[in-house]
Amino acid sequence: MTNLQDSSMRAVHAALDGLAARQRIIAQNIANAETPGYRAGVVSFEESLRQAIKTGQTNRFEISTSISN
């Protein structure tokens, strides 16, 4: 496997992990929509993925999540 294929596959894997994290957060937000005091979560995997690709660290990619205000 060439370097390009290897880095492309890592980027695709990281993107799929980000989409899965977003789906989990959305599901949690929907499930807790009427829970008093619940603060919705937010996933910003696009920016995290962009940074990982830019630095070439797609094998140690971490997805940023936060709580909305």
All heavy atoms as a GROMACS GRO file, in nm:
protein
  523
    1MET      N    1   0.085  -0.118   0.000
    1MET     CA    2   0.000   0.000   0.000
    1MET      C    3   0.090   0.124   0.000
    1MET      O    4   0.184   0.133   0.077
    1MET     CB    5  -0.090  -0.002   0.124
    1MET     CG    6  -0.189   0.112   0.126
    1MET     SD    7  -0.304   0.105   0.265
    1MET     CE    8  -0.415  -0.020   0.207
    2THR      N    9   0.059   0.219  -0.085
    2THR     CA   10   0.141   0.339  -0.093
    2THR      C   11   0.110   0.433   0.023
    2THR      O   12   0.009   0.420   0.090
    2THR     CB   13   0.117   0.414  -0.225
    2THR    OG1   14  -0.015   0.464  -0.225
    2THR    CG2   15   0.141   0.324  -0.345
    3ASN      N   16   0.200   0.529   0.042
    3ASN     CA   17   0.180   0.629   0.148
    3ASN      C   18   0.052   0.707   0.129
    3ASN      O   19  -0.017   0.737   0.225
    3ASN     CB   20   0.298   0.726   0.152
    3ASN     CG   21   0.390   0.698   0.267
    3ASN    OD1   22   0.362   0.613   0.350
    3ASN    ND2   23   0.500   0.770   0.272
    4LEU      N   24   0.022   0.742   0.004
    4LEU     CA   25  -0.101   0.818  -0.026
    4LEU      C   26  -0.224   0.738   0.012
    4LEU      O   27  -0.316   0.790   0.076
    4LEU     CB   28  -0.105   0.858  -0.173
    4LEU     CG   29  -0.229   0.936  -0.217
    4LEU    CD1   30  -0.240   1.066  -0.138
    4LEU    CD2   31  -0.224   0.964  -0.366
    5GLN      N   32  -0.227   0.611  -0.025
    5GLN     CA   33  -0.341   0.527   0.009
    5GLN      C   34  -0.353   0.512   0.160
    5GLN      O   35  -0.463   0.517   0.214
    5GLN     CB   36  -0.327   0.389  -0.056
    5GLN     CG   37  -0.346   0.391  -0.206
    5GLN     CD   38  -0.317   0.256  -0.267
    5GLN    OE1   39  -0.229   0.183  -0.220
    5GLN    NE2   40  -0.388   0.223  -0.373
    6ASP      N   41  -0.240   0.495   0.226
    6ASP     CA   42  -0.241   0.477   0.371
    6ASP      C   43  -0.295   0.603   0.441
    6ASP      O   44  -0.382   0.593   0.527
    6ASP     CB   45  -0.101   0.444   0.420
    6ASP     CG   46  -0.099   0.399   0.564
    6ASP    OD1   47  -0.191   0.327   0.604
    6ASP    OD2   48  -0.005   0.437   0.635
    7SER      N   49  -0.246   0.720   0.403
    7SER     CA   50  -0.292   0.842   0.467
    7SER      C   51  -0.436   0.873   0.429
    7SER      O   52  -0.513   0.925   0.511
    7SER     CB   53  -0.201   0.960   0.434
    7SER     OG   54  -0.200   0.985   0.296
    8SER      N   55  -0.475   0.840   0.307
    8SER     CA   56  -0.615   0.860   0.266
    8SER      C   57  -0.709   0.771   0.347
    8SER      O   58  -0.815   0.815   0.390
    8SER     CB   59  -0.633   0.829   0.116
    8SER     OG   60  -0.561   0.920   0.038
    9MET      N   61  -0.669   0.648   0.368
    9MET     CA   62  -0.752   0.556   0.446
    9MET      C   63  -0.764   0.602   0.591
    9MET      O   64  -0.870   0.593   0.652
    9MET     CB   65  -0.697   0.413   0.440
    9MET     CG   66  -0.715   0.349   0.304
    9MET     SD   67  -0.887   0.347   0.247
    9MET     CE   68  -0.960   0.238   0.366
   10ARG      N   69  -0.655   0.655   0.647
   10ARG     CA   70  -0.662   0.707   0.784
   10ARG      C   71  -0.755   0.827   0.791
   10ARG      O   72  -0.831   0.841   0.886
   10ARG     CB   73  -0.522   0.744   0.834
   10ARG     CG   74  -0.438   0.624   0.872
   10ARG     CD   75  -0.316   0.663   0.954
   10ARG     NE   76  -0.237   0.768   0.893
   10ARG     CZ   77  -0.127   0.749   0.821
   10ARG    NH1   78  -0.083   0.628   0.801
   10ARG    NH2   79  -0.062   0.852   0.770
   11ALA      N   80  -0.750   0.912   0.689
   11ALA     CA   81  -0.839   1.029   0.686
   11ALA      C   82  -0.985   0.986   0.674
   11ALA      O   83  -1.072   1.041   0.743
   11ALA     CB   84  -0.802   1.122   0.571
   12VAL      N   85  -1.012   0.888   0.590
   12VAL     CA   86  -1.150   0.837   0.576
   12VAL      C   87  -1.196   0.775   0.708
   12VAL      O   88  -1.309   0.798   0.752
   12VAL     CB   89  -1.159   0.736   0.460
   12VAL    CG1   90  -1.291   0.662   0.461
   12VAL    CG2   91  -1.139   0.807   0.327
   13HIS      N   92  -1.110   0.698   0.771
   13HIS     CA   93  -1.144   0.636   0.900
   13HIS      C   94  -1.173   0.743   1.005
   13HIS      O   95  -1.271   0.733   1.081
   13HIS     CB   96  -1.029   0.546   0.945
   13HIS     CG   97  -1.061   0.466   1.067
   13HIS    ND1   98  -1.030   0.509   1.193
   13HIS    CD2   99  -1.124   0.348   1.082
   13HIS    CE1  100  -1.072   0.421   1.281
   13HIS    NE2  101  -1.130   0.322   1.216
   14ALA      N  102  -1.092   0.846   1.009
   14ALA     CA  103  -1.113   0.955   1.104
   14ALA      C  104  -1.244   1.027   1.076
   14ALA      O  105  -1.318   1.061   1.169
   14ALA     CB  106  -0.996   1.054   1.098
   15ALA      N  107  -1.276   1.049   0.949
   15ALA     CA  108  -1.401   1.114   0.913
   15ALA      C  109  -1.521   1.029   0.956
   15ALA      O  110  -1.619   1.082   1.010
   15ALA     CB  111  -1.406   1.140   0.763
   16LEU      N  112  -1.513   0.900   0.935
   16LEU     CA  113  -1.623   0.811   0.977
   16LEU      C  114  -1.637   0.810   1.130
   16LEU      O  115  -1.749   0.807   1.181
   16LEU     CB  116  -1.600   0.670   0.923
   16LEU     CG  117  -1.618   0.656   0.772
   16LEU    CD1  118  -1.578   0.516   0.727
   16LEU    CD2  119  -1.759   0.688   0.730
   17ASP      N  120  -1.526   0.812   1.201
   17ASP     CA  121  -1.532   0.821   1.348
   17ASP      C  122  -1.601   0.951   1.391
   17ASP      O  123  -1.681   0.952   1.484
   17ASP     CB  124  -1.392   0.815   1.410
   17ASP     CG  125  -1.333   0.676   1.409
   17ASP    OD1  126  -1.408   0.579   1.385
   17ASP    OD2  127  -1.212   0.665   1.432
   18GLY      N  128  -1.570   1.059   1.322
   18GLY     CA  129  -1.633   1.188   1.353
   18GLY      C  130  -1.782   1.186   1.327
   18GLY      O  131  -1.860   1.238   1.406
   19LEU      N  132  -1.822   1.127   1.216
   19LEU     CA  133  -1.965   1.117   1.186
   19LEU      C  134  -2.038   1.030   1.289
   19LEU      O  135  -2.150   1.062   1.330
   19LEU     CB  136  -1.985   1.060   1.046
   19LEU     CG  137  -1.946   1.154   0.932
   19LEU    CD1  138  -1.947   1.080   0.799
   19LEU    CD2  139  -2.039   1.274   0.927
   20ALA      N  140  -1.973   0.924   1.332
   20ALA     CA  141  -2.032   0.838   1.434
   20ALA      C  142  -2.047   0.913   1.566
   20ALA      O  143  -2.149   0.901   1.635
   20ALA     CB  144  -1.948   0.712   1.454
   21ALA      N  145  -1.945   0.992   1.602
   21ALA     CA  146  -1.953   1.072   1.726
   21ALA      C  147  -2.066   1.173   1.716
   21ALA      O  148  -2.141   1.192   1.811
   21ALA     CB  149  -1.821   1.143   1.751
   22ARG      N  150  -2.079   1.237   1.601
   22ARG     CA  151  -2.188   1.334   1.582
   22ARG      C  152  -2.323   1.265   1.598
   22ARG      O  153  -2.414   1.318   1.663
   22ARG     CB  154  -2.178   1.400   1.445
   22ARG     CG  155  -2.295   1.493   1.419
   22ARG     CD  156  -2.284   1.563   1.288
   22ARG     NE  157  -2.195   1.675   1.308
   22ARG     CZ  158  -2.141   1.744   1.211
   22ARG    NH1  159  -2.164   1.712   1.086
   22ARG    NH2  160  -2.063   1.846   1.238
   23GLN      N  161  -2.336   1.146   1.540
   23GLN     CA  162  -2.462   1.072   1.550
   23GLN      C  163  -2.494   1.036   1.695
   23GLN      O  164  -2.608   1.047   1.739
   23GLN     CB  165  -2.455   0.946   1.464
   23GLN     CG  166  -2.585   0.872   1.451
   23GLN     CD  167  -2.688   0.952   1.374
   23GLN    OE1  168  -2.655   1.032   1.289
   23GLN    NE2  169  -2.814   0.931   1.406
   24ARG      N  170  -2.392   0.995   1.771
   24ARG     CA  171  -2.414   0.962   1.913
   24ARG      C  172  -2.459   1.084   1.992
   24ARG      O  173  -2.552   1.077   2.073
   24ARG     CB  174  -2.286   0.905   1.975
   24ARG     CG  175  -2.260   0.760   1.945
   24ARG     CD  176  -2.147   0.703   2.030
   24ARG     NE  177  -2.022   0.776   2.014
   24ARG     CZ  178  -1.932   0.753   1.919
   24ARG    NH1  179  -1.955   0.660   1.829
   24ARG    NH2  180  -1.821   0.822   1.914
   25ILE      N  181  -2.395   1.198   1.968
   25ILE     CA  182  -2.432   1.321   2.039
   25ILE      C  183  -2.574   1.363   2.003
   25ILE      O  184  -2.651   1.402   2.090
   25ILE     CB  185  -2.330   1.434   2.010
   25ILE    CG1  186  -2.193   1.399   2.066
   25ILE    CG2  187  -2.379   1.567   2.062
   25ILE    CD1  188  -2.184   1.397   2.218
   26ILE      N  189  -2.608   1.357   1.875
   26ILE     CA  190  -2.744   1.393   1.833
   26ILE      C  191  -2.846   1.302   1.899
   26ILE      O  192  -2.949   1.349   1.948
   26ILE     CB  193  -2.757   1.388   1.679
   26ILE    CG1  194  -2.678   1.503   1.616
   26ILE    CG2  195  -2.903   1.393   1.635
   26ILE    CD1  196  -2.666   1.495   1.465
   27ALA      N  197  -2.817   1.172   1.903
   27ALA     CA  198  -2.909   1.078   1.968
   27ALA      C  199  -2.924   1.110   2.117
   27ALA      O  200  -3.036   1.106   2.171
   27ALA     CB  201  -2.859   0.935   1.950
   28GLN      N  202  -2.814   1.143   2.185
   28GLN     CA  203  -2.822   1.180   2.326
   28GLN      C  204  -2.903   1.308   2.344
   28GLN      O  205  -2.983   1.319   2.438
   28GLN     CB  206  -2.682   1.201   2.384
   28GLN     CG  207  -2.605   1.074   2.401
   28GLN     CD  208  -2.460   1.100   2.444
   28GLN    OE1  209  -2.418   1.214   2.460
   28GLN    NE2  210  -2.384   0.994   2.460
   29ASN      N  211  -2.883   1.405   2.255
   29ASN     CA  212  -2.958   1.531   2.264
   29ASN      C  213  -3.107   1.507   2.246
   29ASN      O  214  -3.188   1.565   2.319
   29ASN     CB  215  -2.906   1.631   2.160
   29ASN     CG  216  -2.768   1.682   2.191
   29ASN    OD1  217  -2.718   1.668   2.302
   29ASN    ND2  218  -2.705   1.741   2.092
   30ILE      N  219  -3.143   1.424   2.150
   30ILE     CA  220  -3.285   1.394   2.128
   30ILE      C  221  -3.343   1.319   2.248
   30ILE      O  222  -3.452   1.352   2.295
   30ILE     CB  223  -3.304   1.314   1.998
   30ILE    CG1  224  -3.273   1.404   1.877
   30ILE    CG2  225  -3.445   1.257   1.988
   30ILE    CD1  226  -3.265   1.330   1.745
   31ALA      N  227  -3.270   1.220   2.297
   31ALA     CA  228  -3.319   1.140   2.410
   31ALA      C  229  -3.339   1.225   2.535
   31ALA      O  230  -3.426   1.195   2.617
   31ALA     CB  231  -3.223   1.026   2.439
   32ASN      N  232  -3.260   1.329   2.550
   32ASN     CA  233  -3.267   1.412   2.671
   32ASN      C  234  -3.329   1.549   2.648
   32ASN      O  235  -3.314   1.639   2.730
   32ASN     CB  236  -3.126   1.430   2.728
   32ASN     CG  237  -3.072   1.301   2.784
   32ASN    OD1  238  -3.122   1.250   2.883
   32ASN    ND2  239  -2.972   1.246   2.719
   33ALA      N  240  -3.399   1.564   2.537
   33ALA     CA  241  -3.455   1.695   2.498
   33ALA      C  242  -3.543   1.755   2.608
   33ALA      O  243  -3.544   1.876   2.627
   33ALA     CB  244  -3.532   1.683   2.369
   34GLU      N  245  -3.614   1.672   2.680
   34GLU     CA  246  -3.705   1.724   2.784
   34GLU      C  247  -3.654   1.699   2.926
   34GLU      O  248  -3.729   1.715   3.021
   34GLU     CB  249  -3.843   1.663   2.764
   34GLU     CG  250  -3.906   1.708   2.632
   34GLU     CD  251  -4.051   1.667   2.620
   34GLU    OE1  252  -4.117   1.647   2.723
   34GLU    OE2  253  -4.096   1.656   2.505
   35THR      N  254  -3.529   1.663   2.939
   35THR     CA  255  -3.470   1.642   3.070
   35THR      C  256  -3.434   1.779   3.129
   35THR      O  257  -3.357   1.855   3.068
   35THR     CB  258  -3.342   1.556   3.059
   35THR    OG1  259  -3.376   1.431   3.000
   35THR    CG2  260  -3.279   1.534   3.194
   36PRO      N  261  -3.489   1.810   3.246
   36PRO     CA  262  -3.458   1.940   3.307
   36PRO      C  263  -3.308   1.956   3.332
   36PRO      O  264  -3.243   1.865   3.383
   36PRO     CB  265  -3.534   1.935   3.440
   36PRO     CG  266  -3.641   1.834   3.420
   36PRO     CD  267  -3.584   1.732   3.325
   37GLY      N  268  -3.253   2.068   3.292
   37GLY     CA  269  -3.113   2.098   3.315
   37GLY      C  270  -3.017   2.036   3.216
   37GLY      O  271  -2.896   2.060   3.225
   38TYR      N  272  -3.067   1.956   3.123
   38TYR     CA  273  -2.976   1.893   3.026
   38TYR      C  274  -2.923   1.998   2.930
   38TYR      O  275  -2.996   2.081   2.879
   38TYR     CB  276  -3.048   1.784   2.946
   38TYR     CG  277  -2.960   1.717   2.842
   38TYR    CD1  278  -2.865   1.624   2.881
   38TYR    CD2  279  -2.970   1.749   2.708
   38TYR    CE1  280  -2.783   1.565   2.787
   38TYR    CE2  281  -2.888   1.689   2.614
   38TYR     CZ  282  -2.796   1.597   2.654
   38TYR     OH  283  -2.714   1.538   2.561
   39ARG      N  284  -2.792   1.993   2.906
   39ARG     CA  285  -2.729   2.085   2.810
   39ARG      C  286  -2.681   2.003   2.692
   39ARG      O  287  -2.607   1.906   2.709
   39ARG     CB  288  -2.614   2.159   2.877
   39ARG     CG  289  -2.667   2.256   2.984
   39ARG     CD  290  -2.563   2.322   3.066
   39ARG     NE  291  -2.455   2.375   2.984
   39ARG     CZ  292  -2.344   2.426   3.034
   39ARG    NH1  293  -2.328   2.430   3.165
   39ARG    NH2  294  -2.250   2.472   2.956
   40ALA      N  295  -2.725   2.041   2.575
   40ALA     CA  296  -2.696   1.965   2.453
   40ALA      C  297  -2.546   1.961   2.423
   40ALA      O  298  -2.474   2.057   2.447
   40ALA     CB  299  -2.771   2.026   2.335
   41GLY      N  300  -2.504   1.850   2.368
   41GLY     CA  301  -2.365   1.835   2.325
   41GLY      C  302  -2.350   1.877   2.180
   41GLY      O  303  -2.445   1.878   2.102
   42VAL      N  304  -2.228   1.911   2.143
   42VAL     CA  305  -2.195   1.954   2.008
   42VAL      C  306  -2.066   1.885   1.965
   42VAL      O  307  -1.972   1.876   2.044
   42VAL     CB  308  -2.175   2.108   2.002
   42VAL    CG1  309  -2.138   2.152   1.862
   42VAL    CG2  310  -2.298   2.180   2.050
   43VAL      N  311  -2.061   1.839   1.841
   43VAL     CA  312  -1.941   1.778   1.786
   43VAL      C  313  -1.890   1.867   1.674
   43VAL      O  314  -1.966   1.905   1.585
   43VAL     CB  315  -1.969   1.637   1.729
   43VAL    CG1  316  -1.848   1.581   1.660
   43VAL    CG2  317  -2.016   1.544   1.838
   44SER      N  318  -1.764   1.900   1.677
   44SER     CA  319  -1.704   1.980   1.570
   44SER      C  320  -1.592   1.900   1.505
   44SER      O  321  -1.476   1.938   1.509
   44SER     CB  322  -1.653   2.114   1.624
   44SER     OG  323  -1.560   2.092   1.726
   45PHE      N  324  -1.629   1.787   1.445
   45PHE     CA  325  -1.527   1.698   1.392
   45PHE      C  326  -1.463   1.751   1.264
   45PHE      O  327  -1.349   1.716   1.233
   45PHE     CB  328  -1.580   1.556   1.373
   45PHE     CG  329  -1.653   1.532   1.243
   45PHE    CD1  330  -1.586   1.487   1.132
   45PHE    CD2  331  -1.788   1.554   1.235
   45PHE    CE1  332  -1.652   1.464   1.014
   45PHE    CE2  333  -1.855   1.531   1.117
   45PHE     CZ  334  -1.788   1.486   1.006
   46GLU      N  335  -1.532   1.838   1.190
   46GLU     CA  336  -1.473   1.892   1.068
   46GLU      C  337  -1.343   1.967   1.098
   46GLU      O  338  -1.242   1.948   1.030
   46GLU     CB  339  -1.570   1.984   0.994
   46GLU     CG  340  -1.687   1.913   0.930
   46GLU     CD  341  -1.808   1.906   1.021
   46GLU    OE1  342  -1.795   1.938   1.141
   46GLU    OE2  343  -1.915   1.866   0.973
   47GLU      N  344  -1.348   2.052   1.198
   47GLU     CA  345  -1.228   2.127   1.236
   47GLU      C  346  -1.120   2.034   1.290
   47GLU      O  347  -1.001   2.048   1.259
   47GLU     CB  348  -1.260   2.236   1.338
   47GLU     CG  349  -1.142   2.322   1.375
   47GLU     CD  350  -1.077   2.391   1.256
   47GLU    OE1  351  -1.148   2.430   1.162
   47GLU    OE2  352  -0.953   2.406   1.257
   48SER      N  353  -1.160   1.936   1.370
   48SER     CA  354  -1.063   1.840   1.423
   48SER      C  355  -0.999   1.760   1.310
   48SER      O  356  -0.878   1.737   1.310
   48SER     CB  357  -1.132   1.745   1.521
   48SER     OG  358  -1.185   1.814   1.629
   49LEU      N  359  -1.079   1.718   1.214
   49LEU     CA  360  -1.027   1.643   1.100
   49LEU      C  361  -0.934   1.729   1.016
   49LEU      O  362  -0.827   1.685   0.974
   49LEU     CB  363  -1.142   1.590   1.014
   49LEU     CG  364  -1.103   1.511   0.890
   49LEU    CD1  365  -1.022   1.388   0.927
   49LEU    CD2  366  -1.227   1.471   0.812
   50ARG      N  367  -0.973   1.852   0.994
   50ARG     CA  368  -0.891   1.945   0.917
   50ARG      C  369  -0.753   1.959   0.982
   50ARG      O  370  -0.649   1.955   0.916
   50ARG     CB  371  -0.960   2.080   0.907
   50ARG     CG  372  -0.903   2.173   0.804
   50ARG     CD  373  -0.987   2.299   0.786
   50ARG     NE  374  -1.122   2.268   0.739
   50ARG     CZ  375  -1.235   2.294   0.808
   50ARG    NH1  376  -1.230   2.355   0.924
   50ARG    NH2  377  -1.352   2.262   0.758
   51GLN      N  378  -0.751   1.975   1.113
   51GLN     CA  379  -0.624   1.989   1.186
   51GLN      C  380  -0.542   1.861   1.178
   51GLN      O  381  -0.420   1.866   1.162
   51GLN     CB  382  -0.650   2.026   1.332
   51GLN     CG  383  -0.681   2.171   1.354
   51GLN     CD  384  -0.566   2.259   1.313
   51GLN    OE1  385  -0.574   2.329   1.213
   51GLN    NE2  386  -0.457   2.256   1.387
   52ALA      N  387  -0.608   1.746   1.191
   52ALA     CA  388  -0.536   1.619   1.187
   52ALA      C  389  -0.473   1.596   1.050
   52ALA      O  390  -0.359   1.551   1.040
   52ALA     CB  391  -0.631   1.504   1.221
   53ILE      N  392  -0.546   1.630   0.943
   53ILE     CA  393  -0.492   1.614   0.809
   53ILE      C  394  -0.377   1.712   0.786
   53ILE      O  395  -0.274   1.676   0.730
   53ILE     CB  396  -0.602   1.631   0.703
   53ILE    CG1  397  -0.700   1.514   0.712
   53ILE    CG2  398  -0.543   1.642   0.563
   53ILE    CD1  399  -0.824   1.530   0.629
   54LYS      N  400  -0.396   1.834   0.832
   54LYS     CA  401  -0.293   1.938   0.814
   54LYS      C  402  -0.162   1.898   0.882
   54LYS      O  403  -0.054   1.918   0.828
   54LYS     CB  404  -0.345   2.070   0.871
   54LYS     CG  405  -0.251   2.186   0.853
   54LYS     CD  406  -0.313   2.313   0.908
   54LYS     CE  407  -0.219   2.431   0.896
   54LYS     NZ  408  -0.282   2.554   0.948
   55THR      N  409  -0.172   1.843   1.002
   55THR     CA  410  -0.051   1.804   1.076
   55THR      C  411  -0.004   1.663   1.043
   55THR      O  412   0.102   1.621   1.089
   55THR     CB  413  -0.075   1.814   1.228
   55THR    OG1  414  -0.180   1.724   1.265
   55THR    CG2  415  -0.110   1.956   1.269
   56GLY      N  416  -0.086   1.588   0.967
   56GLY     CA  417  -0.049   1.452   0.931
   56GLY      C  418  -0.065   1.353   1.044
   56GLY      O  419  -0.007   1.246   1.042
   57GLN      N  420  -0.145   1.387   1.143
   57GLN     CA  421  -0.163   1.300   1.259
   57GLN      C  422  -0.300   1.235   1.259
   57GLN      O  423  -0.367   1.227   1.361
   57GLN     CB  424  -0.143   1.380   1.386
   57GLN     CG  425  -0.002   1.432   1.401
   57GLN     CD  426   0.017   1.510   1.528
   57GLN    OE1  427  -0.078   1.545   1.596
   57GLN    NE2  428   0.141   1.537   1.562
   58THR      N  429  -0.342   1.182   1.144
   58THR     CA  430  -0.474   1.119   1.136
   58THR      C  431  -0.481   0.987   1.213
   58THR      O  432  -0.589   0.941   1.244
   58THR     CB  433  -0.514   1.095   0.989
   58THR    OG1  434  -0.409   1.022   0.924
   58THR    CG2  435  -0.538   1.226   0.917
   59ASN      N  436  -0.367   0.928   1.246
   59ASN     CA  437  -0.369   0.804   1.323
   59ASN      C  438  -0.392   0.831   1.472
   59ASN      O  439  -0.425   0.741   1.547
   59ASN     CB  440  -0.240   0.724   1.303
   59ASN     CG  441  -0.116   0.802   1.339
   59ASN    OD1  442  -0.118   0.924   1.348
   59ASN    ND2  443  -0.007   0.731   1.358
   60ARG      N  444  -0.377   0.956   1.516
   60ARG     CA  445  -0.403   0.992   1.656
   60ARG      C  446  -0.512   1.099   1.662
   60ARG      O  447  -0.509   1.189   1.744
   60ARG     CB  448  -0.276   1.044   1.722
   60ARG     CG  449  -0.175   0.933   1.743
   60ARG     CD  450  -0.051   0.989   1.801
   60ARG     NE  451   0.024   1.047   1.690
   60ARG     CZ  452   0.139   1.107   1.703
   60ARG    NH1  453   0.194   1.120   1.819
   60ARG    NH2  454   0.202   1.157   1.598
   61PHE      N  455  -0.610   1.086   1.576
   61PHE     CA  456  -0.717   1.183   1.560
   61PHE      C  457  -0.813   1.178   1.678
   61PHE      O  458  -0.858   1.073   1.717
   61PHE     CB  459  -0.790   1.149   1.429
   61PHE     CG  460  -0.908   1.237   1.399
   61PHE    CD1  461  -0.892   1.368   1.363
   61PHE    CD2  462  -1.034   1.184   1.407
   61PHE    CE1  463  -1.000   1.446   1.333
   61PHE    CE2  464  -1.143   1.261   1.376
   61PHE     CZ  465  -1.127   1.393   1.339
   62GLU      N  466  -0.840   1.294   1.737
   62GLU     CA  467  -0.937   1.305   1.846
   62GLU      C  468  -1.048   1.401   1.807
   62GLU      O  469  -1.019   1.510   1.757
   62GLU     CB  470  -0.869   1.350   1.975
   62GLU     CG  471  -0.776   1.244   2.030
   62GLU     CD  472  -0.723   1.282   2.168
   62GLU    OE1  473  -0.790   1.359   2.238
   62GLU    OE2  474  -0.615   1.234   2.201
   63ILE      N  475  -1.169   1.362   1.831
   63ILE     CA  476  -1.284   1.443   1.792
   63ILE      C  477  -1.320   1.538   1.905
   63ILE      O  478  -1.332   1.498   2.019
   63ILE     CB  479  -1.403   1.351   1.760
   63ILE    CG1  480  -1.365   1.259   1.645
   63ILE    CG2  481  -1.526   1.432   1.726
   63ILE    CD1  482  -1.442   1.133   1.640
   64SER      N  483  -1.337   1.665   1.869
   64SER     CA  484  -1.372   1.766   1.968
   64SER      C  485  -1.521   1.764   1.995
   64SER      O  486  -1.602   1.770   1.904
   64SER     CB  487  -1.333   1.906   1.917
   64SER     OG  488  -1.197   1.914   1.895
   65THR      N  489  -1.556   1.754   2.122
   65THR     CA  490  -1.696   1.763   2.163
   65THR      C  491  -1.705   1.870   2.271
   65THR      O  492  -1.609   1.895   2.342
   65THR     CB  493  -1.749   1.630   2.218
   65THR    OG1  494  -1.673   1.591   2.330
   65THR    CG2  495  -1.746   1.521   2.112
   66SER      N  496  -1.821   1.931   2.280
   66SER     CA  497  -1.841   2.033   2.382
   66SER      C  498  -1.989   2.040   2.417
   66SER      O  499  -2.073   1.982   2.350
   66SER     CB  500  -1.791   2.169   2.333
   66SER     OG  501  -1.862   2.208   2.217
   67ILE      N  502  -2.016   2.113   2.523
   67ILE     CA  503  -2.154   2.135   2.567
   67ILE      C  504  -2.193   2.275   2.521
   67ILE      O  505  -2.119   2.371   2.540
   67ILE     CB  506  -2.164   2.125   2.722
   67ILE    CG1  507  -2.115   1.990   2.769
   67ILE    CG2  508  -2.305   2.153   2.767
   67ILE    CD1  509  -2.195   1.872   2.722
   68SER      N  510  -2.312   2.285   2.461
   68SER     CA  511  -2.357   2.418   2.416
   68SER      C  512  -2.400   2.501   2.534
   68SER      O  513  -2.437   2.452   2.639
   68SER     CB  514  -2.471   2.402   2.315
   68SER     OG  515  -2.584   2.346   2.378
   69ASN      N  516  -2.394   2.630   2.515
   69ASN     CA  517  -2.431   2.723   2.624
   69ASN      C  518  -2.579   2.747   2.627
   69ASN      O  519  -2.654   2.751   2.549
   69ASN     CB  520  -2.359   2.856   2.606
   69ASN     CG  521  -2.209   2.837   2.623
   69ASN    OD1  522  -2.166   2.752   2.698
   69ASN    ND2  523  -2.131   2.914   2.553
   0.00000   0.00000   0.00000
